[in-house]
Amino acid sequence: MSTQLSAGGAELTIDQENGCRISSLRVDGIELLRQGPHFGAFPMVPWCGRTAEGRFRDGGVVHQLPVNHPPHAIHGLGRDTAWRRGRLTDTEAAFFFDLADPWPWPGRVTQTFELTADGLTLGVGVETYGDSFPAQAGWHPWFRRNLGTGEDVRLDFEAEWQEERGDDHLPTGHRTAPKPGPWDDCFGMPNGVDVTLTWPGALELKVTSRDEWVVVYDEEAEAVCVEPQSGPPNGLNTHPRLVTPVDPLEISTTWTWRRLS
């Protein structure tokens, strides 16, 4: 089952049965996202990127997550879950799923979509049904490297730092000055994520978020990924953010586009 939103020349398709991912985002008939059941743009929740060997500590207790990308656990549980629809209009939608085993605590995750003719705002909220727990949330969009209209996409951003990446693809805990790509790296933007993708002669798209963390992945020929998230990879261990009964985790991102032709 899929859900479609439309506003002006923008059309959005959400596949709630397949991780509540955006399976298609078209602007004036041009598809912006890499197609396929594992691509599009999916939410990362209740953790982002890799969690080292699938283990994280909460107080004195060590929890084990499924190692779905050996030797680590990657990108959360939401992308492999069927979500339920909460509300729907022509331009807005909300979906949710309940956290359960193998996640150690009960809770609820909600994702919202708001589409306009020139932009899309996404939100994710994580709530607990009882005890507090650490969590992360973010998005993993696969933007097409080439839209079939001309040159490959250009990435432009200014980060304050880059998380040093070890041979295990996890941050080492050290920060460096941003280095040239190609990247599979996490960057820090204390004033909020702000990344511009430009397909010359076709479209400019800005990815923004109030949060300061973004992973950029551009090592594949077909697509580039700009992933705003609430913490760095392995953040359940290094930057835990507690979800409490009075303080849910909430994150949002806005993608704004401008036609260049």
Phi and psi restraints in degrees (value plus and minus 20) as a CYANA .aco file:
   2 SER   PHI    -149.9  -109.9
   2 SER   PSI     138.7   178.7
   3 THR   PHI    -143.5  -103.5
   3 THR   PSI     116.8   156.8
   4 GLN   PHI    -138.2   -98.2
   4 GLN   PSI     115.9   155.9
   5 LEU   PHI    -138.8   -98.8
   5 LEU   PSI     132.0   172.0
   6 SER   PHI    -168.4  -128.4
   6 SER   PSI     125.3   165.3
   7 ALA   PHI    -175.4  -135.4
   7 ALA   PSI      96.9   136.9
   8 GLY   PHI      39.1    79.1
   8 GLY   PSI    -148.4  -108.4
   9 GLY   PHI    -111.3   -71.3
   9 GLY   PSI      -9.3    30.7
  10 ALA   PHI    -121.5   -81.5
  10 ALA   PSI     116.1   156.1
  11 GLU   PHI    -153.1  -113.1
  11 GLU   PSI     109.1   149.1
  12 LEU   PHI    -143.4  -103.4
  12 LEU   PSI     112.8   152.8
  13 THR   PHI    -139.7   -99.7
  13 THR   PSI     107.5   147.5
  14 ILE   PHI    -133.0   -93.0
  14 ILE   PSI     106.7   146.7
  15 ASP   PHI    -122.6   -82.6
  15 ASP   PSI      68.2   108.2
  16 GLN   PHI     -89.4   -49.4
  16 GLN   PSI     -42.8    -2.8
  17 GLU   PHI     -96.7   -56.7
  17 GLU   PSI     -41.0    -1.0
  18 ASN   PHI    -134.9   -94.9
  18 ASN   PSI      42.4    82.4
  19 GLY   PHI      57.6    97.6
  19 GLY   PSI      -3.7    36.3
  20 CYS   PHI      31.1    71.1
  20 CYS   PSI      20.6    60.6
  21 ARG   PHI    -109.4   -69.4
  21 ARG   PSI     134.0   174.0
  22 ILE   PHI     -97.6   -57.6
  22 ILE   PSI      92.0   132.0
  23 SER   PHI    -107.5   -67.5
  23 SER   PSI     -37.9     2.1
  24 SER   PHI    -175.9  -135.9
  24 SER   PSI     116.4   156.4
  25 LEU   PHI    -155.0  -115.0
  25 LEU   PSI      91.6   131.6
  26 ARG   PHI    -136.6   -96.6
  26 ARG   PSI     114.1   154.1
  27 VAL   PHI    -141.4  -101.4
  27 VAL   PSI      97.9   137.9
  28 ASP   PHI      32.8    72.8
  28 ASP   PSI      18.7    58.7
  29 GLY   PHI      64.0   104.0
  29 GLY   PSI     -23.1    16.9
  30 ILE   PHI    -117.6   -77.6
  30 ILE   PSI     103.8   143.8
  31 GLU   PHI     -95.6   -55.6
  31 GLU   PSI     108.4   148.4
  32 LEU   PHI    -116.4   -76.4
  32 LEU   PSI     -38.0     2.0
  33 LEU   PHI    -130.7   -90.7
  33 LEU   PSI     123.6   163.6
  34 ARG   PHI     -81.2   -41.2
  34 ARG   PSI     114.1   154.1
  35 GLN   PHI    -111.7   -71.7
  35 GLN   PSI     132.0   172.0
  36 GLY   PHI     115.2   155.2
  36 GLY   PSI     135.1   175.1
  37 PRO   PHI     -84.5   -44.5
  37 PRO   PSI     -38.4     1.6
  38 HIS   PHI    -124.6   -84.6
  38 HIS   PSI     -15.3    24.7
  39 PHE   PHI    -136.8   -96.8
  39 PHE   PSI    -150.8  -110.8
  40 GLY   PHI      47.7    87.7
  40 GLY   PSI    -147.3  -107.3
  41 ALA   PHI    -167.4  -127.4
  41 ALA   PSI      96.1   136.1
  42 PHE   PHI    -138.3   -98.3
  42 PHE   PSI     133.5   173.5
  43 PRO   PHI     -98.3   -58.3
  43 PRO   PSI     120.1   160.1
  44 MET   PHI    -123.8   -83.8
  44 MET   PSI      94.1   134.1
  45 VAL   PHI    -187.5  -147.5
  45 VAL   PSI     119.9   159.9
  46 PRO   PHI    -110.9   -70.9
  46 PRO   PSI      -0.2    39.8
  47 TRP   PHI    -166.0  -126.0
  47 TRP   PSI     144.0   184.0
  48 CYS   PHI    -140.9  -100.9
  48 CYS   PSI     121.1   161.1
  49 GLY   PHI      43.9    83.9
  49 GLY   PSI    -168.1  -128.1
  50 ARG   PHI    -111.3   -71.3
  50 ARG   PSI     116.4   156.4
  51 THR   PHI    -127.6   -87.6
  51 THR   PSI     103.6   143.6
  52 ALA   PHI     -75.9   -35.9
  52 ALA   PSI      97.2   137.2
  53 GLU   PHI      34.1    74.1
  53 GLU   PSI       0.2    40.2
  54 GLY   PHI      51.3    91.3
  54 GLY   PSI      -6.3    33.7
  55 ARG   PHI    -136.3   -96.3
  55 ARG   PSI     121.7   161.7
  56 PHE   PHI    -167.1  -127.1
  56 PHE   PSI     136.1   176.1
  57 ARG   PHI    -128.1   -88.1
  57 ARG   PSI     115.2   155.2
  58 ASP   PHI    -143.8  -103.8
  58 ASP   PSI      82.7   122.7
  59 GLY   PHI      45.8    85.8
  59 GLY   PSI    -145.2  -105.2
  60 GLY   PHI    -114.9   -74.9
  60 GLY   PSI     -15.0    25.0
  61 VAL   PHI    -126.2   -86.2
  61 VAL   PSI     111.4   151.4
  62 VAL   PHI    -119.6   -79.6
  62 VAL   PSI     106.5   146.5
  63 HIS   PHI    -126.5   -86.5
  63 HIS   PSI     124.0   164.0
  64 GLN   PHI    -131.6   -91.6
  64 GLN   PSI     105.5   145.5
  65 LEU   PHI    -121.3   -81.3
  65 LEU   PSI     140.4   180.4
  66 PRO   PHI     -81.1   -41.1
  66 PRO   PSI     110.8   150.8
  67 VAL   PHI    -105.1   -65.1
  67 VAL   PSI      68.4   108.4
  68 ASN   PHI    -114.5   -74.5
  68 ASN   PSI     -21.3    18.7
  69 HIS   PHI    -166.5  -126.5
  69 HIS   PSI      52.7    92.7
  70 PRO   PHI     -68.2   -28.2
  70 PRO   PSI     115.3   155.3
  71 PRO   PHI    -113.4   -73.4
  71 PRO   PSI      -3.6    36.4
  72 HIS   PHI    -139.0   -99.0
  72 HIS   PSI     147.9   187.9
  73 ALA   PHI    -117.3   -77.3
  73 ALA   PSI     115.9   155.9
  74 ILE   PHI    -153.1  -113.1
  74 ILE   PSI     118.1   158.1
  75 HIS   PHI      48.8    88.8
  75 HIS   PSI      -8.3    31.7
  76 GLY   PHI      63.9   103.9
  76 GLY   PSI    -188.3  -148.3
  77 LEU   PHI    -128.9   -88.9
  77 LEU   PSI     -41.4    -1.4
  78 GLY   PHI     -81.6   -41.6
  78 GLY   PSI     -54.5   -14.5
  79 ARG   PHI     -91.0   -51.0
  79 ARG   PSI     -35.1     4.9
  80 ASP   PHI    -128.5   -88.5
  80 ASP   PSI      -4.3    35.7
  81 THR   PHI    -137.7   -97.7
  81 THR   PSI     125.3   165.3
  82 ALA   PHI    -102.5   -62.5
  82 ALA   PSI     104.7   144.7
  83 TRP   PHI    -117.4   -77.4
  83 TRP   PSI     139.4   179.4
  84 ARG   PHI    -128.6   -88.6
  84 ARG   PSI     124.5   164.5
  85 ARG   PHI    -102.0   -62.0
  85 ARG   PSI     115.1   155.1
  86 GLY   PHI    -121.2   -81.2
  86 GLY   PSI     -67.1   -27.1
  87 ARG   PHI    -168.6  -128.6
  87 ARG   PSI     140.9   180.9
  88 LEU   PHI    -176.7  -136.7
  88 LEU   PSI     111.0   151.0
  89 THR   PHI    -148.9  -108.9
  89 THR   PSI    -192.3  -152.3
  90 ASP   PHI     -84.9   -44.9
  90 ASP   PSI     -47.5    -7.5
  91 THR   PHI    -144.3  -104.3
  91 THR   PSI     -24.1    15.9
  92 GLU   PHI    -156.3  -116.3
  92 GLU   PSI     130.6   170.6
  93 ALA   PHI    -174.6  -134.6
  93 ALA   PSI     137.0   177.0
  94 ALA   PHI    -161.4  -121.4
  94 ALA   PSI     121.9   161.9
  95 PHE   PHI    -157.0  -117.0
  95 PHE   PSI     138.7   178.7
  96 PHE   PHI    -170.5  -130.5
  96 PHE   PSI     139.4   179.4
  97 PHE   PHI    -166.2  -126.2
  97 PHE   PSI     136.9   176.9
  98 ASP   PHI    -117.1   -77.1
  98 ASP   PSI     111.1   151.1
  99 LEU   PHI     -88.8   -48.8
  99 LEU   PSI     116.3   156.3
 100 ALA   PHI    -175.4  -135.4
 100 ALA   PSI     159.3   199.3
 101 ASP   PHI     -66.3   -26.3
 101 ASP   PSI     110.4   150.4
 102 PRO   PHI    -109.7   -69.7
 102 PRO   PSI     -14.8    25.2
 103 TRP   PHI     -94.4   -54.4
 103 TRP   PSI     115.5   155.5
 104 PRO   PHI     -93.0   -53.0
 104 PRO   PSI     -34.1     5.9
 105 TRP   PHI    -147.7  -107.7
 105 TRP   PSI     127.4   167.4
 106 PRO   PHI     -98.1   -58.1
 106 PRO   PSI     124.6   164.6
 107 GLY   PHI    -195.9  -155.9
 107 GLY   PSI    -194.3  -154.3
 108 ARG   PHI    -154.7  -114.7
 108 ARG   PSI     121.0   161.0
 109 VAL   PHI    -135.7   -95.7
 109 VAL   PSI     112.5   152.5
 110 THR   PHI    -143.7  -103.7
 110 THR   PSI     116.7   156.7
 111 GLN   PHI    -143.1  -103.1
 111 GLN   PSI     114.9   154.9
 112 THR   PHI    -140.1  -100.1
 112 THR   PSI     132.2   172.2
 113 PHE   PHI    -153.2  -113.2
 113 PHE   PSI     111.0   151.0
 114 GLU   PHI    -153.4  -113.4
 114 GLU   PSI      93.2   133.2
 115 LEU   PHI    -127.5   -87.5
 115 LEU   PSI     115.4   155.4
 116 THR   PHI    -145.1  -105.1
 116 THR   PSI     158.6   198.6
 117 ALA   PHI     -85.2   -45.2
 117 ALA   PSI     -44.2    -4.2
 118 ASP   PHI    -148.1  -108.1
 118 ASP   PSI       1.1    41.1
 119 GLY   PHI    -197.3  -157.3
 119 GLY   PSI     147.3   187.3
 120 LEU   PHI    -159.3  -119.3
 120 LEU   PSI     108.4   148.4
 121 THR   PHI    -133.1   -93.1
 121 THR   PSI     106.5   146.5
 122 LEU   PHI    -133.1   -93.1
 122 LEU   PSI     124.7   164.7
 123 GLY   PHI    -156.8  -116.8
 123 GLY   PSI     125.4   165.4
 124 VAL   PHI    -151.1  -111.1
 124 VAL   PSI     114.4   154.4
 125 GLY   PHI    -144.6  -104.6
 125 GLY   PSI     119.5   159.5
 126 VAL   PHI    -141.5  -101.5
 126 VAL   PSI     102.0   142.0
 127 GLU   PHI    -138.3   -98.3
 127 GLU   PSI     132.3   172.3
 128 THR   PHI    -123.4   -83.4
 128 THR   PSI     126.7   166.7
 129 TYR   PHI    -111.3   -71.3
 129 TYR   PSI     -23.0    17.0
 130 GLY   PHI    -185.5  -145.5
 130 GLY   PSI    -123.4   -83.4
 131 ASP   PHI     -88.1   -48.1
 131 ASP   PSI     132.5   172.5
 132 SER   PHI     -90.8   -50.8
 132 SER   PSI     131.6   171.6
 133 PHE   PHI    -173.7  -133.7
 133 PHE   PSI     134.2   174.2
 134 PRO   PHI     -97.9   -57.9
 134 PRO   PSI     127.9   167.9
 135 ALA   PHI    -178.9  -138.9
 135 ALA   PSI     144.8   184.8
 136 GLN   PHI    -157.5  -117.5
 136 GLN   PSI     142.9   182.9
 137 ALA   PHI    -172.9  -132.9
 137 ALA   PSI     132.4   172.4
 138 GLY   PHI    -199.2  -159.2
 138 GLY   PSI    -188.0  -148.0
 139 TRP   PHI    -153.4  -113.4
 139 TRP   PSI     131.2   171.2
 140 HIS   PHI    -147.3  -107.3
 140 HIS   PSI      61.6   101.6
 141 PRO   PHI    -104.2   -64.2
 141 PRO   PSI     120.3   160.3
 142 TRP   PHI    -125.8   -85.8
 142 TRP   PSI      71.9   111.9
 143 PHE   PHI    -100.5   -60.5
 143 PHE   PSI     117.0   157.0
 144 ARG   PHI     -83.1   -43.1
 144 ARG   PSI     113.5   153.5
 145 ARG   PHI     -86.5   -46.5
 145 ARG   PSI     -57.2   -17.2
 146 ASN   PHI    -152.1  -112.1
 146 ASN   PSI     109.6   149.6
 147 LEU   PHI    -107.5   -67.5
 147 LEU   PSI     -17.3    22.7
 148 GLY   PHI      59.4    99.4
 148 GLY   PSI      -7.0    33.0
 149 THR   PHI    -136.7   -96.7
 149 THR   PSI     -18.7    21.3
 150 GLY   PHI     137.8   177.8
 150 GLY   PSI    -149.9  -109.9
 151 GLU   PHI     -94.4   -54.4
 151 GLU   PSI     141.6   181.6
 152 ASP   PHI     -86.0   -46.0
 152 ASP   PSI     140.8   180.8
 153 VAL   PHI     -86.2   -46.2
 153 VAL   PSI     127.6   167.6
 154 ARG   PHI    -130.5   -90.5
 154 ARG   PSI     118.3   158.3
 155 LEU   PHI    -126.2   -86.2
 155 LEU   PSI     111.1   151.1
 156 ASP   PHI    -153.6  -113.6
 156 ASP   PSI     106.3   146.3
 157 PHE   PHI    -182.6  -142.6
 157 PHE   PSI     138.2   178.2
 158 GLU   PHI    -145.4  -105.4
 158 GLU   PSI      91.5   131.5
 159 ALA   PHI    -124.7   -84.7
 159 ALA   PSI     130.5   170.5
 160 GLU   PHI     -97.5   -57.5
 160 GLU   PSI     -51.8   -11.8
 161 TRP   PHI    -173.3  -133.3
 161 TRP   PSI     146.1   186.1
 162 GLN   PHI    -141.9  -101.9
 162 GLN   PSI     113.5   153.5
 163 GLU   PHI     -92.0   -52.0
 163 GLU   PSI     102.6   142.6
 164 GLU   PHI     -81.2   -41.2
 164 GLU   PSI     113.3   153.3
 165 ARG   PHI    -128.6   -88.6
 165 ARG   PSI     109.4   149.4
 166 GLY   PHI    -102.8   -62.8
 166 GLY   PSI     158.0   198.0
 167 ASP   PHI     -82.9   -42.9
 167 ASP   PSI     -40.8    -0.8
 168 ASP   PHI    -108.3   -68.3
 168 ASP   PSI     -11.5    28.5
 169 HIS   PHI      48.6    88.6
 169 HIS   PSI      -5.8    34.2
 170 LEU   PHI    -125.0   -85.0
 170 LEU   PSI     127.7   167.7
 171 PRO   PHI     -80.1   -40.1
 171 PRO   PSI     118.8   158.8
 172 THR   PHI    -103.1   -63.1
 172 THR   PSI     -33.1     6.9
 173 GLY   PHI      80.9   120.9
 173 GLY   PSI     -28.3    11.7
 174 HIS   PHI    -120.4   -80.4
 174 HIS   PSI     129.0   169.0
 175 ARG   PHI    -133.5   -93.5
 175 ARG   PSI     122.2   162.2
 176 THR   PHI    -147.4  -107.4
 176 THR   PSI     147.8   187.8
 177 ALA   PHI     -85.4   -45.4
 177 ALA   PSI     124.9   164.9
 178 PRO   PHI     -76.1   -36.1
 178 PRO   PSI     116.9   156.9
 179 LYS   PHI    -130.7   -90.7
 179 LYS   PSI     137.6   177.6
 180 PRO   PHI     -82.9   -42.9
 180 PRO   PSI     133.5   173.5
 181 GLY   PHI     -95.5   -55.5
 181 GLY   PSI    -195.9  -155.9
 182 PRO   PHI     -90.3   -50.3
 182 PRO   PSI     137.2   177.2
 183 TRP   PHI    -144.4  -104.4
 183 TRP   PSI     127.9   167.9
 184 ASP   PHI    -158.8  -118.8
 184 ASP   PSI      48.0    88.0
 185 ASP   PHI    -159.1  -119.1
 185 ASP   PSI     136.0   176.0
 186 CYS   PHI    -123.4   -83.4
 186 CYS   PSI     115.5   155.5
 187 PHE   PHI    -141.6  -101.6
 187 PHE   PSI     132.7   172.7
 188 GLY   PHI    -129.2   -89.2
 188 GLY   PSI     110.4   150.4
 189 MET   PHI    -151.2  -111.2
 189 MET   PSI      68.4   108.4
 190 PRO   PHI     -78.8   -38.8
 190 PRO   PSI     -44.3    -4.3
 191 ASN   PHI    -111.5   -71.5
 191 ASN   PSI     -10.8    29.2
 192 GLY   PHI      88.9   128.9
 192 GLY   PSI     126.6   166.6
 193 VAL   PHI     -85.2   -45.2
 193 VAL   PSI     115.5   155.5
 194 ASP   PHI    -173.2  -133.2
 194 ASP   PSI      80.4   120.4
 195 VAL   PHI    -148.2  -108.2
 195 VAL   PSI     114.7   154.7
 196 THR   PHI    -132.6   -92.6
 196 THR   PSI     109.0   149.0
 197 LEU   PHI    -128.3   -88.3
 197 LEU   PSI     109.3   149.3
 198 THR   PHI    -146.1  -106.1
 198 THR   PSI     101.0   141.0
 199 TRP   PHI    -118.7   -78.7
 199 TRP   PSI      81.6   121.6
 200 PRO   PHI     -73.4   -33.4
 200 PRO   PSI     112.4   152.4
 201 GLY   PHI      58.2    98.2
 201 GLY   PSI     -22.6    17.4
 202 ALA   PHI    -142.9  -102.9
 202 ALA   PSI     -82.8   -42.8
 203 LEU   PHI    -176.9  -136.9
 203 LEU   PSI     124.6   164.6
 204 GLU   PHI    -136.3   -96.3
 204 GLU   PSI     113.6   153.6
 205 LEU   PHI    -151.6  -111.6
 205 LEU   PSI     107.0   147.0
 206 LYS   PHI    -126.5   -86.5
 206 LYS   PSI     109.8   149.8
 207 VAL   PHI    -124.5   -84.5
 207 VAL   PSI      98.2   138.2
 208 THR   PHI    -148.2  -108.2
 208 THR   PSI     137.0   177.0
 209 SER   PHI    -180.8  -140.8
 209 SER   PSI     129.3   169.3
 210 ARG   PHI     -91.0   -51.0
 210 ARG   PSI     -43.5    -3.5
 211 ASP   PHI     -92.9   -52.9
 211 ASP   PSI     143.1   183.1
 212 GLU   PHI    -122.2   -82.2
 212 GLU   PSI     -20.1    19.9
 213 TRP   PHI    -129.0   -89.0
 213 TRP   PSI     117.1   157.1
 214 VAL   PHI    -167.6  -127.6
 214 VAL   PSI     116.3   156.3
 215 VAL   PHI    -123.3   -83.3
 215 VAL   PSI     113.1   153.1
 216 VAL   PHI    -134.9   -94.9
 216 VAL   PSI     106.0   146.0
 217 TYR   PHI    -148.9  -108.9
 217 TYR   PSI      95.7   135.7
 218 ASP   PHI    -158.1  -118.1
 218 ASP   PSI      14.9    54.9
 219 GLU   PHI    -110.9   -70.9
 219 GLU   PSI     -21.1    18.9
 220 GLU   PHI    -127.2   -87.2
 220 GLU   PSI     131.8   171.8
 221 ALA   PHI     -92.1   -52.1
 221 ALA   PSI     -48.3    -8.3
 222 GLU   PHI    -107.0   -67.0
 222 GLU   PSI     -43.9    -3.9
 223 ALA   PHI    -175.7  -135.7
 223 ALA   PSI     145.1   185.1
 224 VAL   PHI    -148.5  -108.5
 224 VAL   PSI     128.0   168.0
 225 CYS   PHI    -141.7  -101.7
 225 CYS   PSI     112.4   152.4
 226 VAL   PHI    -145.3  -105.3
 226 VAL   PSI      90.1   130.1
 227 GLU   PHI    -138.0   -98.0
 227 GLU   PSI      70.9   110.9
 228 PRO   PHI     -90.3   -50.3
 228 PRO   PSI     117.4   157.4
 229 GLN   PHI    -173.5  -133.5
 229 GLN   PSI     145.2   185.2
 230 SER   PHI    -103.8   -63.8
 230 SER   PSI     -26.7    13.3
 231 GLY   PHI    -186.3  -146.3
 231 GLY   PSI     153.0   193.0
 232 PRO   PHI     -99.4   -59.4
 232 PRO   PSI     146.6   186.6
 233 PRO   PHI     -73.4   -33.4
 233 PRO   PSI     125.1   165.1
 234 ASN   PHI      44.3    84.3
 234 ASN   PSI       1.3    41.3
 235 GLY   PHI     -88.1   -48.1
 235 GLY   PSI     -41.4    -1.4
 236 LEU   PHI     -80.5   -40.5
 236 LEU   PSI     -47.2    -7.2
 237 ASN   PHI    -115.5   -75.5
 237 ASN   PSI     -54.9   -14.9
 238 THR   PHI    -124.0   -84.0
 238 THR   PSI     -48.9    -8.9
 239 HIS   PHI    -158.3  -118.3
 239 HIS   PSI      41.3    81.3
 240 PRO   PHI     -84.4   -44.4
 240 PRO   PSI     114.4   154.4
 241 ARG   PHI    -136.4   -96.4
 241 ARG   PSI      93.8   133.8
 242 LEU   PHI     -98.6   -58.6
 242 LEU   PSI     112.1   152.1
 243 VAL   PHI    -113.4   -73.4
 243 VAL   PSI     100.6   140.6
 244 THR   PHI    -139.6   -99.6
 244 THR   PSI     146.6   186.6
 245 PRO   PHI     -78.1   -38.1
 245 PRO   PSI     -45.4    -5.4
 246 VAL   PHI    -128.6   -88.6
 246 VAL   PSI     -20.6    19.4
 247 ASP   PHI    -161.3  -121.3
 247 ASP   PSI      60.9   100.9
 248 PRO   PHI     -88.3   -48.3
 248 PRO   PSI     140.4   180.4
 249 LEU   PHI    -104.4   -64.4
 249 LEU   PSI     105.4   145.4
 250 GLU   PHI    -152.2  -112.2
 250 GLU   PSI     113.3   153.3
 251 ILE   PHI    -161.7  -121.7
 251 ILE   PSI     128.5   168.5
 252 SER   PHI    -161.8  -121.8
 252 SER   PSI     138.6   178.6
 253 THR   PHI    -162.8  -122.8
 253 THR   PSI     126.9   166.9
 254 THR   PHI    -143.5  -103.5
 254 THR   PSI     111.1   151.1
 255 TRP   PHI    -129.2   -89.2
 255 TRP   PSI      99.2   139.2
 256 THR   PHI    -138.1   -98.1
 256 THR   PSI     110.5   150.5
 257 TRP   PHI    -140.0  -100.0
 257 TRP   PSI     137.0   177.0
 258 ARG   PHI    -159.1  -119.1
 258 ARG   PSI     106.9   146.9
 259 ARG   PHI     -91.6   -51.6
 259 ARG   PSI     118.1   158.1
 260 LEU   PHI    -128.6   -88.6
 260 LEU   PSI     -14.3    25.7
